[in-house]
């Protein structure tokens, strides 16, 4: 959970910094891209959860 919070804060800081400089922010502009990133994270966590439950 700490890593997620730190990632969010760093991303927020970089986004603010790039916007102040007038540079484009390198993020997916479509909702599909954002959902894809969330899906990849959720899938990776699901594998860890399943492996922990199975004792693998």
Order of alpha helices (4+ residues) and beta strands (2+ residues): alpha-alpha
